[in-house]
Amino acid sequence: MNKTQKIIQERVIDGEWVGATDPDGNPVIILNDVPVDPIPLAKQFGISIKSKKSNKYKVEKQHADLEQPQHSGDPEDAGDGVSQSEE
Amino acid sequence: MAYIGVNATADFVTLRLNNSADFSSNIAAAFVAGESSNYYDVPSMQEVTVNATPGIFRWKQLDSLSEKAVTTSSTNSVALTVVLDDTTFYSNTGSSYGILDTVNNKTKTAFRLYWSGTSSSDRHIEGEAYLSALAPTVTPDSPVWTSPLTLEVVGDFTPGQVA
């Protein structure tokens, strides 16, 4: 099992995505600093993602989408979106 | 139990710096995607040592056969050796100073050390530090400039994890 497969497996519970999402609510994983859609990757590994809903934490859009920095001023929304309480 | 390996491309150690602003109130904000033009990764590291050492005050008592001890403030630092890279040594990255100017100007720098890769679930520690102990050296037998570098941490290391 490679690292990507392990990440996806850990974040799909009973077909539901429990990992990070982008601001639009779509599942996202970070691979070498780059936000990536995990759904096609999951298919390759034979993992089905039925639900896209997750509010665990949010990941900013890809760098190319960021014309303006999207700082909200709220520490919970900053960084990788992981607060200490979630760890 | 799982060891933290760094012997694969996806598991390399990354040290990221951003001194474009004062991030003391929210260090994680220094490394969001919107700051990607201001932070940079220290390239070509040869070794990294994380030092987290609580101070200890010891004393002896006449009614005890062994010393007593209490902790005092910790001294935290990150020591590394790097092969000097012309770009990150001399040039600014966005609004962040390069390594030389950061040392010269004594600029406090937000840092994040990824232990093993920069993908989801990968762990890191972050904080603020002053860069010090820069001592570039070159010899006939090792004709590439290398230098030690120490991040003298201001306050705590804060652990975190990539989303």
gemmi code that builds the backbone of each chain (N, CA, C; Angstrom):
import gemmi

chains = {
    "A": [
        ("MET", (0.850, -1.192, 0.000), (0.000, 0.000, 0.000), (0.887, 1.245, 0.000)),
        ("ASN", (0.666, 2.118, -0.968), (1.495, 3.315, -0.977), (0.878, 4.402, -0.079)),
        ("LYS", (1.609, 5.498, 0.024), (1.212, 6.541, 0.965), (-0.152, 7.145, 0.607)),
        ("THR", (-0.380, 7.367, -0.689), (-1.639, 7.965, -1.117), (-2.820, 7.065, -0.763)),
        ("GLN", (-2.664, 5.777, -1.026), (-3.740, 4.839, -0.713), (-4.026, 4.816, 0.786)),
        ("LYS", (-2.968, 4.866, 1.564), (-3.135, 4.852, 3.024), (-3.897, 6.099, 3.482)),
        ("ILE", (-3.539, 7.253, 2.915), (-4.217, 8.497, 3.296), (-5.711, 8.405, 2.984)),
        ("ILE", (-6.019, 7.907, 1.787), (-7.427, 7.848, 1.374), (-8.192, 6.838, 2.233)),
        ("GLN", (-7.593, 5.694, 2.468), (-8.275, 4.669, 3.269), (-8.607, 5.180, 4.664)),
        ("GLU", (-7.682, 5.955, 5.221), (-7.905, 6.471, 6.575), (-9.064, 7.469, 6.613)),
        ("ARG", (-9.352, 8.072, 5.455), (-10.323, 9.161, 5.432), (-11.666, 8.798, 4.821)),
        ("VAL", (-11.848, 7.539, 4.531), (-13.146, 7.067, 4.053), (-13.671, 6.044, 5.052)),
        ("ILE", (-14.775, 6.395, 5.705), (-15.379, 5.484, 6.679), (-16.799, 5.180, 6.211)),
        ("ASP", (-17.059, 3.923, 5.960), (-18.365, 3.483, 5.450), (-18.766, 4.276, 4.214)),
        ("GLY", (-17.838, 4.498, 3.345), (-18.126, 5.192, 2.093), (-18.232, 6.698, 2.218)),
        ("GLU", (-18.112, 7.195, 3.440), (-18.235, 8.644, 3.634), (-16.869, 9.272, 3.805)),
        ("TRP", (-16.673, 10.371, 3.103), (-15.417, 11.101, 3.215), (-15.395, 11.881, 4.519)),
        ("VAL", (-14.418, 11.587, 5.375), (-14.335, 12.266, 6.670), (-13.095, 13.162, 6.738)),
        ("GLY", (-12.442, 13.325, 5.604), (-11.232, 14.144, 5.590), (-11.520, 15.595, 5.252)),
        ("ALA", (-10.506, 16.274, 4.810), (-10.605, 17.706, 4.537), (-11.430, 17.961, 3.280)),
        ("THR", (-11.976, 19.155, 3.219), (-12.695, 19.582, 2.021), (-12.188, 20.949, 1.601)),
        ("ASP", (-12.447, 21.283, 0.334), (-12.134, 22.638, -0.114), (-13.304, 23.549, 0.280)),
        ("PRO", (-13.202, 24.846, 0.018), (-14.281, 25.755, 0.445), (-15.635, 25.419, -0.169)),
        ("ASP", (-15.651, 24.676, -1.281), (-16.917, 24.292, -1.903), (-17.473, 22.989, -1.340)),
        ("GLY", (-16.779, 22.395, -0.402), (-17.266, 21.164, 0.211), (-16.809, 19.902, -0.481)),
        ("ASN", (-15.937, 20.021, -1.464), (-15.455, 18.826, -2.164), (-14.273, 18.212, -1.424)),
        ("PRO", (-14.190, 16.879, -1.410), (-13.070, 16.233, -0.731), (-11.732, 16.667, -1.327)),
        ("VAL", (-10.755, 16.754, -0.493), (-9.420, 17.124, -0.979), (-8.376, 16.471, -0.079)),
        ("ILE", (-7.297, 16.043, -0.681), (-6.140, 15.617, 0.100), (-4.934, 16.418, -0.397)),
        ("ILE", (-3.943, 16.497, 0.438), (-2.718, 17.210, 0.069), (-1.655, 16.173, -0.276)),
        ("LEU", (-1.113, 16.272, -1.465), (-0.008, 15.398, -1.863), (1.184, 16.274, -2.217)),
        ("ASN", (2.224, 16.177, -1.436), (3.410, 17.008, -1.655), (3.042, 18.474, -1.839)),
        ("ASP", (2.270, 18.980, -0.891), (1.893, 20.393, -0.847), (0.780, 20.777, -1.812)),
        ("VAL", (0.352, 19.864, -2.657), (-0.632, 20.230, -3.688), (-1.991, 19.611, -3.346)),
        ("PRO", (-3.053, 20.425, -3.290), (-4.391, 19.868, -3.061), (-4.840, 19.042, -4.269)),
        ("VAL", (-5.342, 17.844, -4.002), (-5.714, 16.916, -5.068), (-7.096, 16.341, -4.763)),
        ("ASP", (-7.896, 16.112, -5.819), (-9.195, 15.458, -5.664), (-8.960, 13.964, -5.409)),
        ("PRO", (-9.412, 13.450, -4.275), (-9.123, 12.043, -3.965), (-10.053, 11.052, -4.643)),
        ("ILE", (-11.174, 11.510, -5.232), (-12.181, 10.574, -5.742), (-11.633, 9.701, -6.873)),
        ("PRO", (-11.014, 10.278, -7.918), (-10.463, 9.397, -8.961), (-9.343, 8.502, -8.451)),
        ("LEU", (-8.574, 9.000, -7.508), (-7.517, 8.159, -6.936), (-8.127, 7.005, -6.156)),
        ("ALA", (-9.194, 7.307, -5.415), (-9.848, 6.258, -4.630), (-10.374, 5.150, -5.539)),
        ("LYS", (-10.925, 5.553, -6.685), (-11.425, 4.554, -7.630), (-10.315, 3.610, -8.060)),
        ("GLN", (-9.147, 4.161, -8.313), (-8.012, 3.324, -8.712), (-7.684, 2.279, -7.654)),
        ("PHE", (-7.920, 2.662, -6.408), (-7.600, 1.746, -5.311), (-8.799, 0.884, -4.928)),
        ("GLY", (-9.893, 1.003, -5.674), (-11.076, 0.207, -5.383), (-11.857, 0.705, -4.183)),
        ("ILE", (-11.697, 1.990, -3.873), (-12.416, 2.567, -2.732), (-13.516, 3.471, -3.269)),
        ("SER", (-14.714, 3.307, -2.771), (-15.842, 4.104, -3.227), (-16.139, 5.203, -2.214)),
        ("ILE", (-16.270, 6.414, -2.713), (-16.638, 7.537, -1.844), (-18.056, 7.948, -2.221)),
        ("LYS", (-19.010, 7.648, -1.334), (-20.416, 7.935, -1.642), (-20.773, 9.367, -1.261)),
        ("SER", (-20.358, 9.772, -0.088), (-20.741, 11.087, 0.398), (-19.557, 12.024, 0.346)),
        ("LYS", (-19.835, 13.247, -0.072), (-18.758, 14.234, -0.150), (-18.759, 15.164, 1.052)),
        ("LYS", (-19.743, 14.982, 1.920), (-19.892, 15.959, 2.984), (-18.880, 15.735, 4.095)),
        ("SER", (-18.232, 16.789, 4.456), (-17.336, 16.768, 5.601), (-17.163, 18.190, 6.079)),
        ("ASN", (-17.216, 18.354, 7.347), (-16.928, 19.687, 7.879), (-15.801, 19.615, 8.889)),
        ("LYS", (-14.989, 18.558, 8.758), (-13.917, 18.376, 9.736), (-12.926, 19.537, 9.676)),
        ("TYR", (-12.430, 19.788, 8.496), (-11.600, 20.970, 8.317), (-11.553, 21.317, 6.843)),
        ("LYS", (-11.213, 22.548, 6.568), (-11.247, 23.000, 5.189), (-9.829, 23.309, 4.695)),
        ("VAL", (-9.627, 23.074, 3.420), (-8.339, 23.346, 2.801), (-8.543, 24.430, 1.763)),
        ("GLU", (-7.600, 25.338, 1.708), (-7.733, 26.407, 0.727), (-7.655, 25.855, -0.683)),
        ("LYS", (-8.161, 26.643, -1.624), (-8.113, 26.226, -3.017), (-6.674, 26.175, -3.498)),
        ("GLN", (-6.503, 25.553, -4.672), (-5.155, 25.436, -5.220), (-4.559, 26.822, -5.447)),
        ("HIS", (-3.233, 26.845, -5.404), (-2.529, 28.133, -5.496), (-2.964, 28.934, -6.705)),
        ("ALA", (-3.171, 28.279, -7.818), (-3.503, 28.991, -9.042), (-4.835, 29.714, -8.921)),
        ("ASP", (-5.695, 29.211, -8.053), (-7.006, 29.833, -7.881), (-6.961, 31.054, -6.982)),
        ("LEU", (-5.836, 31.245, -6.339), (-5.774, 32.282, -5.321), (-5.227, 33.568, -5.899)),
        ("GLU", (-6.129, 34.387, -6.402), (-5.707, 35.700, -6.879), (-5.382, 36.594, -5.685)),
        ("GLN", (-6.167, 36.433, -4.625), (-5.988, 37.208, -3.413), (-5.796, 36.246, -2.262)),
        ("PRO", (-4.914, 36.592, -1.311), (-4.837, 35.781, -0.109), (-6.205, 35.720, 0.567)),
        ("GLN", (-6.552, 34.526, 1.079), (-7.891, 34.367, 1.631), (-7.860, 34.281, 3.144)),
        ("HIS", (-7.131, 35.189, 3.759), (-7.085, 35.166, 5.217), (-8.406, 35.668, 5.766)),
        ("SER", (-8.992, 34.889, 6.604), (-10.247, 35.317, 7.207), (-10.009, 36.041, 8.521)),
        ("GLY", (-8.800, 35.899, 9.052), (-8.535, 36.478, 10.349), (-8.895, 35.542, 11.470)),
        ("ASP", (-9.610, 34.471, 11.149), (-9.986, 33.492, 12.157), (-8.922, 32.414, 12.208)),
        ("PRO", (-8.263, 32.245, 13.350), (-7.184, 31.246, 13.426), (-7.657, 29.857, 13.032)),
        ("GLU", (-8.928, 29.525, 13.266), (-9.416, 28.188, 12.937), (-9.438, 27.965, 11.433)),
        ("ASP", (-9.519, 29.066, 10.675), (-9.578, 28.936, 9.227), (-8.217, 29.024, 8.575)),
        ("ALA", (-7.195, 29.274, 9.370), (-5.873, 29.495, 8.797), (-5.077, 28.199, 8.769)),
        ("GLY", (-3.853, 28.316, 8.261), (-2.954, 27.176, 8.226), (-3.482, 26.059, 7.363)),
        ("ASP", (-3.191, 24.844, 7.741), (-3.667, 23.702, 6.989), (-5.086, 23.350, 7.381)),
        ("GLY", (-5.653, 24.168, 8.233), (-7.015, 23.923, 8.616), (-7.136, 22.935, 9.756)),
        ("VAL", (-6.030, 22.578, 10.362), (-6.079, 21.619, 11.453), (-5.859, 22.356, 12.752)),
        ("SER", (-6.821, 22.333, 13.609), (-6.612, 22.954, 14.902), (-6.093, 21.917, 15.874)),
        ("GLN", (-5.490, 22.398, 16.932), (-4.909, 21.477, 17.898), (-5.966, 20.565, 18.493)),
        ("SER", (-7.171, 21.079, 18.637), (-8.197, 20.286, 19.275), (-8.582, 19.071, 18.443)),
        ("GLU", (-8.273, 19.111, 17.150), (-8.653, 17.997, 16.292), (-7.634, 16.902, 16.288)),
        ("GLU", (-6.486, 17.148, 16.889), (-5.424, 16.165, 16.789), (-5.425, 15.201, 17.959)),
    ],
    "B": [
        ("MET", (3.049, 1.164, 16.548), (4.355, 1.823, 16.520), (4.827, 1.921, 15.081)),
        ("ALA", (5.273, 3.065, 14.737), (5.788, 3.234, 13.369), (6.932, 4.242, 13.396)),
        ("TYR", (7.998, 3.854, 12.780), (9.111, 4.798, 12.732), (8.825, 5.901, 11.709)),
        ("ILE", (9.536, 7.012, 11.862), (9.353, 8.138, 10.944), (10.515, 8.111, 9.962)),
        ("GLY", (10.280, 7.554, 8.818), (11.342, 7.436, 7.821), (11.404, 8.653, 6.904)),
        ("VAL", (12.573, 8.919, 6.398), (12.733, 10.036, 5.453), (13.468, 9.566, 4.204)),
        ("ASN", (13.420, 8.261, 3.971), (14.236, 7.697, 2.903), (13.459, 7.452, 1.611)),
        ("ALA", (12.416, 8.255, 1.385), (11.704, 8.207, 0.107), (11.408, 9.642, -0.310)),
        ("THR", (11.262, 9.842, -1.589), (11.055, 11.201, -2.094), (9.877, 11.883, -1.393)),
        ("ALA", (8.795, 11.142, -1.210), (7.600, 11.726, -0.594), (7.750, 11.935, 0.905)),
        ("ASP", (8.859, 11.472, 1.462), (9.051, 11.564, 2.911), (10.226, 12.448, 3.307)),
        ("PHE", (10.708, 13.229, 2.374), (11.857, 14.080, 2.698), (11.501, 15.107, 3.774)),
        ("VAL", (12.513, 15.498, 4.536), (12.346, 16.553, 5.541), (12.255, 17.896, 4.824)),
        ("THR", (11.354, 18.739, 5.303), (11.213, 20.084, 4.724), (11.253, 21.110, 5.839)),
        ("LEU", (12.089, 22.121, 5.663), (12.112, 23.250, 6.599), (11.664, 24.484, 5.836)),
        ("ARG", (10.548, 25.063, 6.260), (9.925, 26.173, 5.534), (10.020, 27.441, 6.378)),
        ("LEU", (10.404, 28.522, 5.754), (10.583, 29.796, 6.465), (9.727, 30.893, 5.835)),
        ("ASN", (9.218, 31.781, 6.683), (8.492, 32.951, 6.197), (8.695, 34.084, 7.191)),
        ("ASN", (9.407, 35.125, 6.761), (9.577, 36.286, 7.648), (9.027, 37.546, 7.005)),
        ("SER", (8.005, 37.372, 6.181), (7.441, 38.510, 5.464), (6.595, 39.404, 6.371)),
        ("ALA", (6.198, 38.885, 7.519), (5.377, 39.664, 8.448), (5.538, 39.064, 9.840)),
        ("ASP", (4.890, 39.705, 10.808), (4.902, 39.159, 12.169), (3.734, 38.189, 12.315)),
        ("PHE", (4.048, 36.919, 12.430), (3.008, 35.902, 12.516), (2.858, 35.371, 13.945)),
        ("SER", (3.332, 36.145, 14.918), (3.362, 35.614, 16.278), (1.972, 35.266, 16.803)),
        ("SER", (0.936, 35.953, 16.313), (-0.404, 35.656, 16.826), (-1.010, 34.418, 16.169)),
        ("ASN", (-0.499, 34.034, 15.021), (-1.036, 32.854, 14.323), (0.025, 32.346, 13.348)),
        ("ILE", (0.911, 31.524, 13.851), (2.055, 31.096, 13.042), (1.607, 30.270, 11.836)),
        ("ALA", (0.527, 29.519, 11.994), (0.051, 28.696, 10.875), (-0.298, 29.551, 9.666)),
        ("ALA", (-0.679, 30.816, 9.909), (-1.049, 31.693, 8.799), (0.128, 31.977, 7.876)),
        ("ALA", (1.341, 31.747, 8.365), (2.521, 31.987, 7.532), (2.681, 30.950, 6.433)),
        ("PHE", (1.942, 29.846, 6.559), (2.178, 28.730, 5.633), (0.918, 28.303, 4.893)),
        ("VAL", (-0.076, 29.171, 4.856), (-1.267, 28.872, 4.056), (-0.935, 29.114, 2.589)),
        ("ALA", (-1.803, 28.624, 1.717), (-1.550, 28.743, 0.280), (-1.373, 30.199, -0.149)),
        ("GLY", (-2.104, 31.098, 0.470), (-2.010, 32.509, 0.107), (-0.662, 33.126, 0.407)),
        ("GLU", (0.142, 32.453, 1.235), (1.481, 32.943, 1.558), (2.565, 32.252, 0.723)),
        ("SER", (2.147, 31.480, -0.266), (3.129, 30.648, -0.981), (4.187, 31.477, -1.718)),
        ("SER", (3.876, 32.734, -2.006), (4.888, 33.565, -2.667), (5.878, 34.140, -1.664)),
        ("ASN", (5.571, 34.023, -0.380), (6.447, 34.600, 0.649), (7.259, 33.566, 1.419)),
        ("TYR", (6.831, 32.314, 1.426), (7.622, 31.325, 2.158), (8.528, 30.555, 1.206)),
        ("TYR", (9.578, 29.992, 1.758), (10.480, 29.184, 0.949), (11.022, 28.031, 1.777)),
        ("ASP", (11.415, 26.996, 1.080), (11.973, 25.816, 1.732), (13.491, 25.899, 1.686)),
        ("VAL", (14.119, 25.624, 2.806), (15.582, 25.616, 2.850), (16.063, 24.379, 2.090)),
        ("PRO", (16.805, 24.590, 1.002), (17.180, 23.433, 0.179), (18.462, 22.767, 0.678)),
        ("SER", (18.667, 21.566, 0.228), (19.967, 20.891, 0.379), (20.424, 20.756, 1.822)),
        ("MET", (19.515, 20.378, 2.683), (19.927, 20.151, 4.072), (20.700, 18.840, 4.169)),
        ("GLN", (21.696, 18.834, 5.002), (22.501, 17.619, 5.194), (22.178, 16.920, 6.500)),
        ("GLU", (21.800, 17.698, 7.499), (21.382, 17.112, 8.775), (20.510, 18.107, 9.509)),
        ("VAL", (19.618, 17.611, 10.310), (18.731, 18.456, 11.107), (18.644, 17.869, 12.510)),
        ("THR", (18.748, 18.721, 13.511), (18.579, 18.278, 14.894), (17.606, 19.210, 15.591)),
        ("VAL", (16.567, 18.636, 16.154), (15.596, 19.416, 16.916), (15.967, 19.297, 18.389)),
        ("ASN", (16.159, 20.434, 19.029), (16.527, 20.448, 20.443), (15.382, 21.050, 21.263)),
        ("ALA", (14.876, 20.284, 22.187), (13.826, 20.763, 23.084), (14.244, 20.376, 24.501)),
        ("THR", (14.820, 21.341, 25.182), (15.481, 21.019, 26.449), (14.938, 21.860, 27.591)),
        ("PRO", (14.155, 21.264, 28.471), (13.727, 22.018, 29.659), (14.926, 22.353, 30.534)),
        ("GLY", (14.930, 23.547, 31.092), (15.954, 23.874, 32.063), (15.665, 23.152, 33.379)),
        ("ILE", (16.705, 22.863, 34.128), (16.544, 22.162, 35.407), (17.268, 22.946, 36.508)),
        ("PHE", (16.562, 23.208, 37.579), (17.193, 23.798, 38.756), (17.324, 22.701, 39.815)),
        ("ARG", (18.545, 22.466, 40.258), (18.796, 21.389, 41.228), (19.290, 21.973, 42.543)),
        ("TRP", (18.913, 21.331, 43.605), (19.437, 21.736, 44.904), (19.537, 20.522, 45.836)),
        ("LYS", (20.329, 20.690, 46.872), (20.543, 19.612, 47.837), (19.939, 20.005, 49.166)),
        ("GLN", (19.507, 19.016, 49.886), (18.948, 19.261, 51.222), (19.640, 18.346, 52.217)),
        ("LEU", (19.692, 18.815, 53.427), (20.338, 18.015, 54.479), (19.513, 16.795, 54.864)),
        ("ASP", (18.233, 16.810, 54.493), (17.387, 15.686, 54.884), (17.120, 14.734, 53.719)),
        ("SER", (17.953, 14.816, 52.680), (17.736, 13.939, 51.539), (19.068, 13.420, 51.014)),
        ("LEU", (19.073, 12.133, 50.618), (20.304, 11.543, 50.089), (20.524, 11.889, 48.629)),
        ("SER", (19.485, 12.395, 47.958), (19.597, 12.716, 46.532), (19.153, 14.142, 46.274)),
        ("GLU", (19.643, 14.682, 45.168), (19.284, 16.054, 44.802), (17.810, 16.158, 44.453)),
        ("LYS", (17.255, 17.293, 44.701), (15.910, 17.630, 44.233), (16.046, 18.406, 42.923)),
        ("ALA", (14.967, 18.467, 42.187), (15.001, 19.212, 40.920), (13.627, 19.740, 40.566)),
        ("VAL", (13.609, 20.905, 39.955), (12.393, 21.416, 39.324), (12.782, 21.925, 37.940)),
        ("THR", (11.813, 21.980, 37.069), (12.106, 22.471, 35.722), (12.015, 23.982, 35.668)),
        ("THR", (12.802, 24.549, 34.794), (12.682, 25.966, 34.463), (12.361, 26.051, 32.967)),
        ("SER", (12.366, 27.236, 32.405), (11.955, 27.411, 31.005), (12.799, 26.559, 30.064)),
        ("SER", (12.150, 26.070, 29.009), (12.851, 25.251, 28.026), (13.655, 26.111, 27.059)),
        ("THR", (14.734, 25.534, 26.576), (15.486, 26.134, 25.484), (15.218, 25.303, 24.238)),
        ("ASN", (14.574, 25.904, 23.262), (14.217, 25.188, 22.046), (14.998, 25.723, 20.852)),
        ("SER", (15.477, 24.822, 20.027), (16.196, 25.258, 18.828), (16.161, 24.149, 17.783)),
        ("VAL", (16.471, 24.545, 16.564), (16.631, 23.577, 15.475), (17.993, 23.847, 14.854)),
        ("ALA", (18.847, 22.862, 14.834), (20.182, 23.018, 14.260), (20.266, 22.205, 12.979)),
        ("LEU", (20.868, 22.785, 11.972), (20.975, 22.075, 10.703), (22.268, 22.464, 9.997)),
        ("THR", (22.604, 21.671, 9.024), (23.710, 21.989, 8.130), (23.154, 22.007, 6.719)),
        ("VAL", (23.498, 23.044, 5.973), (22.970, 23.164, 4.615), (24.107, 23.392, 3.620)),
        ("VAL", (23.890, 22.904, 2.415), (24.724, 23.292, 1.288), (24.140, 24.612, 0.790)),
        ("LEU", (24.956, 25.650, 0.735), (24.411, 26.966, 0.410), (23.893, 27.008, -1.023)),
        ("ASP", (22.700, 27.560, -1.141), (22.057, 27.719, -2.436), (22.026, 29.210, -2.744)),
        ("ASP", (22.545, 29.570, -3.887), (22.692, 30.983, -4.236), (21.378, 31.746, -4.090)),
        ("THR", (20.289, 31.145, -4.538), (19.005, 31.856, -4.548), (18.489, 32.094, -3.135)),
        ("THR", (18.340, 31.021, -2.363), (17.740, 31.212, -1.042), (18.702, 31.875, -0.063)),
        ("PHE", (19.988, 31.839, -0.362), (20.946, 32.485, 0.526), (20.918, 34.003, 0.330)),
        ("TYR", (20.905, 34.435, -0.929), (21.015, 35.868, -1.203), (19.689, 36.565, -1.508)),
        ("SER", (18.787, 35.847, -2.170), (17.627, 36.543, -2.737), (16.414, 36.479, -1.830)),
        ("ASN", (15.602, 37.524, -1.922), (14.339, 37.513, -1.213), (13.361, 36.579, -1.919)),
        ("THR", (12.441, 36.032, -1.162), (11.324, 35.279, -1.732), (10.066, 36.061, -1.397)),
        ("GLY", (9.477, 36.718, -2.394), (8.356, 37.609, -2.105), (8.819, 38.679, -1.127)),
        ("SER", (8.153, 38.747, -0.001), (8.524, 39.738, 1.012), (9.397, 39.156, 2.109)),
        ("SER", (9.842, 37.926, 1.919), (10.721, 37.312, 2.919), (12.180, 37.499, 2.545)),
        ("TYR", (13.002, 37.820, 3.548), (14.433, 37.902, 3.327), (15.016, 36.530, 3.027)),
        ("GLY", (16.087, 36.505, 2.238), (16.871, 35.289, 2.110), (17.594, 35.003, 3.413)),
        ("ILE", (18.294, 33.880, 3.457), (18.909, 33.454, 4.719), (19.925, 34.480, 5.231)),
        ("LEU", (20.778, 34.989, 4.356), (21.816, 35.931, 4.796), (21.206, 37.205, 5.368)),
        ("ASP", (20.255, 37.771, 4.661), (19.635, 39.003, 5.152), (18.822, 38.764, 6.418)),
        ("THR", (18.237, 37.580, 6.534), (17.486, 37.266, 7.753), (18.418, 37.283, 8.959)),
        ("VAL", (19.615, 36.733, 8.771), (20.593, 36.726, 9.862), (21.105, 38.150, 10.104)),
        ("ASN", (21.488, 38.830, 9.033), (22.038, 40.180, 9.171), (21.073, 41.131, 9.854)),
        ("ASN", (19.812, 41.037, 9.461), (18.801, 41.962, 9.981), (18.171, 41.476, 11.279)),
        ("LYS", (18.588, 40.295, 11.725), (18.026, 39.729, 12.964), (16.503, 39.690, 12.909)),
        ("THR", (16.011, 39.224, 11.810), (14.563, 39.192, 11.588), (13.963, 37.917, 12.169)),
        ("LYS", (12.921, 38.101, 12.953), (12.234, 36.924, 13.492), (11.482, 36.228, 12.355)),
        ("THR", (11.600, 34.919, 12.344), (11.099, 34.139, 11.216), (10.138, 33.059, 11.692)),
        ("ALA", (9.021, 32.979, 10.994), (8.137, 31.836, 11.245), (8.736, 30.636, 10.530)),
        ("PHE", (8.739, 29.502, 11.212), (9.292, 28.298, 10.586), (8.346, 27.132, 10.784)),
        ("ARG", (8.423, 26.196, 9.864), (7.677, 24.941, 10.003), (8.580, 23.813, 9.518)),
        ("LEU", (8.770, 22.834, 10.365), (9.596, 21.678, 10.014), (8.694, 20.468, 9.811)),
        ("TYR", (8.637, 19.977, 8.586), (7.895, 18.755, 8.287), (8.843, 17.584, 8.510)),
        ("TRP", (8.445, 16.674, 9.372), (9.336, 15.571, 9.732), (9.524, 14.603, 8.575)),
        ("SER", (8.456, 14.372, 7.818), (8.502, 13.277, 6.849), (7.439, 13.501, 5.770)),
        ("GLY", (7.740, 14.406, 4.831), (6.803, 14.663, 3.747), (5.840, 15.789, 4.047)),
        ("THR", (5.162, 16.254, 3.000), (4.247, 17.387, 3.120), (2.869, 17.028, 2.569)),
        ("SER", (2.459, 15.784, 2.792), (1.157, 15.328, 2.317), (0.195, 15.196, 3.492)),
        ("SER", (-1.069, 14.952, 3.181), (-2.090, 14.803, 4.221), (-1.616, 13.825, 5.290)),
        ("SER", (-1.891, 14.172, 6.518), (-1.542, 13.383, 7.712), (-0.096, 13.559, 8.149)),
        ("ASP", (0.758, 14.099, 7.310), (2.160, 14.249, 7.698), (2.282, 15.300, 8.816)),
        ("ARG", (3.159, 15.022, 9.719), (3.265, 15.869, 10.902), (4.345, 16.936, 10.767)),
        ("HIS", (4.137, 18.019, 11.499), (5.137, 19.090, 11.494), (5.162, 19.770, 12.849)),
        ("ILE", (6.223, 20.519, 13.081), (6.254, 21.432, 14.221), (6.529, 22.815, 13.663)),
        ("GLU", (6.041, 23.810, 14.355), (6.241, 25.173, 13.867), (6.447, 26.115, 15.038)),
        ("GLY", (6.923, 27.282, 14.711), (7.158, 28.274, 15.740), (7.808, 29.498, 15.121)),
        ("GLU", (8.354, 30.328, 15.998), (9.088, 31.503, 15.545), (10.523, 31.381, 16.024)),
        ("ALA", (11.444, 31.927, 15.251), (12.846, 31.765, 15.627), (13.689, 32.884, 15.024)),
        ("TYR", (14.840, 33.059, 15.623), (15.880, 33.889, 15.019), (16.930, 32.963, 14.427)),
        ("LEU", (17.389, 33.271, 13.233), (18.434, 32.466, 12.608), (19.786, 32.901, 13.157)),
        ("SER", (20.617, 31.926, 13.493), (21.938, 32.265, 14.008), (22.934, 31.176, 13.635)),
        ("ALA", (24.158, 31.376, 14.070), (25.241, 30.396, 13.903), (25.564, 30.126, 12.436)),
        ("LEU", (25.291, 31.115, 11.592), (25.651, 30.955, 10.185), (27.177, 31.040, 10.060)),
        ("ALA", (27.791, 30.039, 9.508), (29.257, 30.002, 9.408), (29.667, 29.240, 8.145)),
        ("PRO", (29.463, 29.858, 6.985), (29.789, 29.155, 5.733), (31.262, 28.789, 5.672)),
        ("THR", (31.523, 27.628, 5.160), (32.904, 27.167, 5.072), (33.122, 26.394, 3.781)),
        ("VAL", (34.358, 26.442, 3.309), (34.734, 25.696, 2.117), (36.210, 25.325, 2.243)),
        ("THR", (36.593, 24.183, 1.742), (37.992, 23.764, 1.780), (38.356, 23.135, 0.437)),
        ("PRO", (39.639, 22.946, 0.179), (40.028, 22.317, -1.093), (39.437, 20.919, -1.254)),
        ("ASP", (39.270, 20.230, -0.166), (38.748, 18.874, -0.260), (37.228, 18.784, -0.241)),
        ("SER", (36.583, 19.872, 0.130), (35.111, 19.915, 0.035), (34.747, 21.279, -0.564)),
        ("PRO", (34.927, 21.389, -1.869), (34.886, 22.697, -2.535), (33.480, 23.203, -2.857)),
        ("VAL", (32.566, 22.960, -1.963), (31.216, 23.502, -2.074), (30.897, 24.154, -0.741)),
        ("TRP", (30.349, 25.342, -0.794), (30.066, 26.059, 0.450), (28.966, 25.363, 1.239)),
        ("THR", (29.272, 25.079, 2.474), (28.255, 24.555, 3.385), (28.281, 25.390, 4.656)),
        ("SER", (27.194, 25.320, 5.397), (27.145, 26.127, 6.616), (26.225, 25.499, 7.647)),
        ("PRO", (26.608, 25.596, 8.912), (25.630, 25.294, 9.957), (24.639, 26.449, 10.068)),
        ("LEU", (23.507, 26.171, 10.605), (22.489, 27.210, 10.807), (21.653, 26.768, 12.002)),
        ("THR", (21.403, 27.692, 12.898), (20.591, 27.360, 14.068), (19.373, 28.271, 14.113)),
        ("LEU", (18.219, 27.678, 14.326), (17.006, 28.446, 14.562), (16.805, 28.513, 16.070)),
        ("GLU", (17.051, 29.686, 16.632), (16.854, 29.874, 18.076), (15.384, 30.205, 18.298)),
        ("VAL", (14.656, 29.229, 18.801), (13.198, 29.322, 18.833), (12.730, 30.280, 19.922)),
        ("VAL", (11.779, 31.117, 19.569), (11.127, 32.015, 20.519), (9.873, 31.305, 21.019)),
        ("GLY", (9.887, 30.866, 22.249), (8.698, 30.192, 22.787), (8.668, 28.714, 22.454)),
        ("ASP", (7.451, 28.227, 22.260), (7.235, 26.784, 22.147), (7.328, 26.295, 20.705)),
        ("PHE", (7.602, 24.996, 20.592), (7.295, 24.280, 19.362), (5.797, 23.955, 19.388)),
        ("THR", (5.122, 24.170, 18.281), (3.709, 23.804, 18.191), (3.547, 22.672, 17.194)),
        ("PRO", (3.041, 21.527, 17.643), (2.865, 20.433, 16.697), (1.620, 20.619, 15.850)),
        ("GLY", (1.636, 20.021, 14.679), (0.483, 20.089, 13.786), (0.546, 18.973, 12.780)),
        ("GLN", (-0.402, 18.973, 11.887), (-0.543, 17.887, 10.922), (-1.162, 18.458, 9.660)),
        ("VAL", (-0.682, 18.008, 8.510), (-1.253, 18.471, 7.238), (-2.676, 17.942, 7.121)),
        ("ALA", (-3.599, 18.758, 6.681), (-5.026, 18.390, 6.626), (-5.268, 17.185, 5.738)),
    ],
}
model = gemmi.Model(1)
for chain_id, residues in chains.items():
    chain = gemmi.Chain(chain_id)
    for i, (resn, *xyz) in enumerate(residues, 1):
        res = gemmi.Residue()
        res.name, res.seqid = resn, gemmi.SeqId(i, " ")
        for name, pos in zip(("N", "CA", "C"), xyz):
            atom = gemmi.Atom()
            atom.name, atom.element = name, gemmi.Element(name[0])
            atom.pos, atom.b_iso = gemmi.Position(*pos), 0.0
            res.add_atom(atom)
        chain.add_residue(res)
    model.add_chain(chain)
structure = gemmi.Structure()
structure.add_model(model)
structure.setup_entities()
